[in-house]
Amino acid sequence: MKDMKPITTPAQLMEIVSAFRTSRLILSAIELRIFDILSGKRMTSARIAEIPGTDTRATDRFLNALVGLGLVVKKNGNFVNSGFSEKFLVSTSPLFMSGLDHSVGLWKTWSTLTDAVKAGTSLAETVKNGIDNRGQDWLESFIAAMHARGVEQGRELASMLDLSETRRTLDVGGGSGAFTFAFIERNPEIKGVILDLPNVVSITRKYIDKAGYSGKITTLVGDYLLDDFGKGYDLVLMSAIIHINNPEENSLLIRKGADALEEDGQLIIMDHVMNEARTEPFTGALFALNMLVGTKHGDTYTETELRKWMKDSGLGDIRLLVAESGMQVMFGRKIT
């Protein structure tokens, strides 16, 4: 998401406020798997309604609205996917936008924002018992969304780093392994380790096998705040995890990462890095609210906070790197 322009007119404000209706329409179509139902077929609204068990009249009106977006085409009373929908919104398509399933879940947590601001923490039922207890469907869609994003981000990150002498890497909370895949693409001599929770690691292994990296990447089951990382890594990556934690947890996490490094090893933190006022970048300010509604005590953090945690952990050569895409990366090297 690009930073938004300041709102300066009532019309601009109303356009933004009203956009939720279109968003909800698309997400409901994803939930109902409308595009899967229509894949390669022409069907009446009555026939379509029979499959998910929805009301016939309501389904017809729903499909008419999707026609207005150009996602469905209507002809002679029959509905068919548009070319775009067939390519990107059918779940069996190799280009399926799997992150939309995760967006369905985000809608539900963001609907609690008012109460979360009052309470100072997430009130969403799915958050109370942690990521391991949100159900396998939620977890699969979350990892798929992170993988879709991580493939390109991983390649961009790998191009920013000197990996020529890197032989062993650890991805903390590594999910699908997309970043480790990118490191190995850059330097085939690398052997990777991915640390994550038990329910996640079972998914991770599927991605590793599919990518053909079962001989180069191993998994480590554990909680990154409680369990040992091991030793002897040339690079430790923490991508999109510090925003889940409170400051004390991040101080501990970064120290554990630094302790796991070989001398001159690299610690890489990829996340939103805020200015001191915590107002920029806007994507980070908005993501802080995503953490408010979606976690117990997550947040986005400033460059000063990250620098302190890294310095206190014995890291030097600490730098903030910003990619062409806007991706922010904190870099530190172990100095002994």
C-alpha positions in Angstrom: 0.0 0.0 0.0 1.3 3.4 -1.0 1.1 6.3 1.5 -2.2 8.1 1.1 -2.5 11.7 0.2 -4.0 13.9 3.0 -7.8 14.1 2.9 -8.7 17.7 1.9 -12.3 17.5 0.6 -15.6 16.0 1.8 -16.0 14.2 -1.5 -12.6 12.5 -1.0 -13.5 11.5 2.5 -16.8 10.0 1.5 -15.1 8.1 -1.4 -12.8 6.5 1.1 -15.5 5.8 3.7 -17.8 4.2 1.1 -15.2 2.0 -0.3 -15.9 -0.7 2.3 -19.0 -1.7 0.4 -17.0 -2.8 -2.7 -14.4 -4.5 -0.5 -17.1 -6.4 1.4 -18.7 -7.5 -1.9 -15.4 -9.0 -3.2 -14.5 -10.6 0.1 -17.9 -12.3 0.3 -17.5 -13.6 -3.2 -14.2 -15.1 -2.1 -15.8 -16.6 1.0 -18.6 -18.1 -1.0 -16.2 -19.3 -3.7 -18.3 -17.8 -6.4 -15.4 -17.6 -8.9 -14.6 -21.3 -8.3 -18.3 -22.2 -8.9 -18.3 -20.3 -12.2 -14.9 -21.5 -13.4 -15.3 -22.6 -17.0 -19.1 -22.5 -16.8 -22.1 -20.4 -17.7 -24.8 -20.6 -15.0 -28.0 -18.9 -13.9 -28.1 -17.3 -10.4 -30.6 -20.0 -9.3 -28.2 -22.8 -10.2 -25.3 -20.9 -8.6 -27.3 -20.5 -5.3 -27.8 -24.2 -5.0 -24.1 -24.9 -4.6 -23.2 -22.8 -1.5 -26.9 -23.0 -0.3 -27.6 -19.3 -0.6 -30.9 -17.5 -1.2 -31.8 -17.4 -4.9 -32.9 -13.7 -5.1 -30.1 -12.5 -2.9 -27.6 -14.4 -5.0 -28.9 -12.9 -8.1 -28.5 -9.4 -6.8 -25.1 -10.2 -5.4 -23.9 -11.5 -8.9 -25.4 -8.4 -10.6 -23.1 -6.3 -8.3 -20.1 -8.3 -9.3 -21.0 -7.7 -12.9 -20.8 -4.0 -12.1 -17.2 -4.5 -11.0 -16.3 -6.4 -14.2 -15.5 -9.5 -12.2 -18.4 -11.4 -13.6 -20.1 -11.2 -17.1 -23.9 -11.6 -17.5 -25.4 -12.6 -20.8 -28.9 -13.9 -21.6 -29.5 -14.5 -17.9 -26.3 -16.5 -17.4 -23.2 -15.6 -15.4 -19.6 -16.4 -16.3 -16.2 -15.3 -14.9 -14.4 -12.4 -16.5 -11.0 -13.2 -17.9 -9.4 -11.5 -14.9 -11.4 -13.5 -12.4 -10.7 -16.8 -14.1 -7.0 -16.0 -13.9 -6.6 -14.5 -10.5 -9.7 -15.4 -8.4 -10.2 -19.1 -9.0 -8.5 -21.0 -6.2 -7.0 -23.7 -8.5 -5.4 -21.1 -10.7 -1.6 -20.9 -10.3 -2.0 -17.1 -10.1 -4.8 -17.2 -7.5 -4.6 -14.2 -5.2 -4.5 -16.3 -2.0 -4.0 -13.3 0.2 -7.7 -12.5 -0.2 -8.6 -15.4 2.1 -6.4 -13.7 4.7 -8.1 -10.4 4.0 -11.5 -12.1 5.0 -10.0 -12.6 8.4 -8.6 -9.1 8.6 -12.1 -7.7 7.9 -13.4 -9.5 11.0 -10.6 -8.3 13.3 -10.7 -4.7 11.9 -14.5 -4.6 12.7 -13.5 -4.6 16.4 -11.3 -1.5 16.1 -13.5 0.9 18.1 -13.6 -1.5 21.0 -9.9 -2.3 20.7 -9.0 1.4 20.9 -11.2 1.6 24.1 -9.6 -1.5 25.6 -6.0 -1.0 24.4 -5.8 -4.6 23.1 -7.4 -7.0 20.7 -10.9 -8.2 21.5 -11.2 -10.6 18.6 -12.1 -14.1 19.8 -9.6 -15.7 17.3 -6.7 -13.8 18.8 -7.1 -14.7 22.5 -5.4 -18.1 22.4 -2.6 -17.3 19.8 -1.8 -18.3 16.3 -1.7 -22.0 17.0 -5.4 -22.0 18.0 -7.1 -20.1 15.1 -7.8 -23.1 13.1 -6.0 -24.8 10.2 -8.0 -23.0 7.5 -7.0 -19.6 8.9 -3.4 -20.7 9.2 -3.2 -22.1 5.7 -4.6 -18.9 4.2 -2.3 -16.7 6.4 0.8 -18.6 5.3 -0.3 -18.5 1.7 -0.8 -14.7 1.9 2.7 -14.3 3.5 4.2 -16.5 0.9 2.7 -14.6 -2.1 4.2 -11.4 -0.7 7.4 -13.1 0.5 8.5 -14.4 -2.9 9.2 -11.0 -4.4 10.3 -9.4 -1.1 12.7 -12.2 -0.6 14.3 -11.7 -4.0 14.5 -8.0 -3.4 16.1 -8.5 0.1 18.6 -11.0 -1.3 19.7 -8.5 -3.9 20.4 -5.9 -1.1 22.7 -8.2 0.9 26.2 -9.6 0.5 25.5 -13.4 0.6 28.8 -14.4 -1.0 30.3 -15.8 2.2 27.0 -16.9 3.8 26.7 -20.6 4.3 24.1 -21.1 7.0 21.0 -19.1 7.7 18.1 -19.0 10.2 14.7 -17.6 9.4 13.0 -16.9 12.7 9.2 -17.3 12.3 9.9 -18.2 8.7 6.5 -19.4 7.6 6.6 -20.8 4.1 10.4 -20.3 3.7 10.1 -17.8 0.9 13.0 -15.7 2.1 15.3 -18.7 2.5 14.3 -19.8 -1.0 15.5 -16.4 -2.3 18.8 -16.6 -0.4 19.5 -20.1 -1.9 18.6 -18.8 -5.4 21.2 -16.1 -4.9 23.9 -18.4 -3.4 23.3 -22.2 -3.9 25.9 -23.0 -1.2 23.5 -21.8 1.5 21.9 -24.3 3.9 18.8 -22.8 5.6 17.0 -23.5 8.9 13.4 -22.3 9.4 12.1 -21.9 13.0 8.4 -21.8 13.6 5.5 -23.2 15.6 4.4 -26.8 15.2 1.3 -26.1 13.2 3.2 -23.8 10.9 6.2 -26.1 10.4 3.9 -28.8 9.0 2.9 -26.3 6.3 6.5 -25.1 5.9 7.6 -28.5 4.9 5.0 -28.7 2.1 6.4 -25.4 0.6 10.0 -26.7 0.9 9.2 -30.0 -0.8 7.3 -28.2 -3.6 10.2 -25.8 -4.2 12.6 -28.8 -4.3 14.7 -27.6 -1.4 14.3 -30.6 1.0 18.0 -31.3 0.8 19.0 -27.7 1.6 16.5 -26.5 4.2 15.6 -28.0 7.5 12.9 -27.0 10.0 13.2 -26.3 13.7 10.0 -26.5 15.8 9.8 -24.0 18.6 8.6 -20.8 20.1 11.1 -18.0 19.2 10.7 -16.4 22.7 11.1 -19.6 24.6 13.2 -22.0 22.7 16.9 -22.1 21.7 18.0 -21.1 18.2 21.2 -23.1 18.1 24.5 -21.6 17.1 26.7 -21.1 14.0 24.6 -19.0 11.7 26.0 -16.5 9.2 22.7 -14.8 8.9 19.6 -14.6 11.1 16.5 -13.1 9.6 13.5 -11.7 11.5 10.9 -10.8 8.8 7.6 -9.4 9.9 7.7 -10.7 13.5 8.8 -7.9 15.7 5.5 -6.1 15.2 3.8 -9.1 17.0 5.7 -8.5 20.2 6.0 -6.0 23.0 9.3 -4.1 23.6 10.6 -6.5 26.2 10.0 -9.5 24.0 11.8 -7.8 21.1 14.8 -7.0 23.2 15.0 -10.7 24.2 14.3 -11.9 20.6 17.1 -9.7 19.1 19.6 -10.7 21.8 18.8 -14.4 21.0 19.3 -13.8 17.3 22.7 -12.0 17.9 23.9 -14.8 20.2 23.1 -17.4 17.5 25.4 -15.6 15.0 29.0 -16.4 14.1 31.4 -13.6 14.4 30.8 -11.0 11.6 27.4 -12.6 11.0 24.4 -10.6 9.9 21.1 -9.9 11.7 18.4 -8.7 9.4 15.1 -7.2 10.6 12.5 -6.5 8.0 9.5 -4.6 9.2 7.8 -1.3 9.4 10.3 1.2 10.8 8.6 4.3 12.1 9.7 7.9 12.5 10.0 9.3 16.0 6.5 10.7 15.9 5.1 7.3 14.8 3.2 9.0 12.0 5.3 8.0 9.0 5.3 5.9 6.9 1.5 5.9 6.8 1.5 2.1 6.1 3.3 1.6 9.4 0.9 3.8 11.3 -2.0 1.8 9.8 -0.3 -1.4 10.5 0.0 -0.5 14.2 -3.8 -0.5 14.2 -3.7 -3.9 12.5 -1.6 -5.2 15.4 -4.0 -3.5 17.9 -7.0 -5.4 16.6 -5.2 -8.6 15.7 -2.7 -9.2 18.6 -2.5 -9.0 22.3 0.3 -6.4 22.5 1.8 -6.0 19.0 2.9 -2.6 17.6 5.2 -0.9 15.0 8.5 0.4 16.3 10.8 3.3 15.6 14.4 3.2 14.2 15.7 4.5 17.6 14.0 1.6 19.4 15.4 -1.0 16.9 18.9 0.5 17.1 18.9 0.3 20.9 17.8 -3.3 21.0 20.4 -4.2 18.3 23.2 -2.3 20.0 22.4 -3.7 23.4 22.7 -7.2 21.8 26.3 -6.6 20.7 25.6 -5.7 17.1 27.5 -3.0 15.2 27.4 -1.5 11.7 23.7 -0.9 12.3 21.9 0.6 9.3 18.5 1.2 7.9 18.2 0.2 4.3 15.2 1.1 2.2 14.5 -0.8 -1.0 13.1 0.7 -4.2 9.7 -0.8 -3.3 9.8 1.0 0.0 10.6 -2.2 2.0 12.5 -1.2 5.2 15.3 -3.3 6.5 17.4 -2.9 9.7 20.9 -4.4 9.3 23.4 -5.2 12.0 26.6 -7.2 12.2 27.9 -9.2 15.2 31.1 -7.7 16.5 33.2 -9.5 19.1 
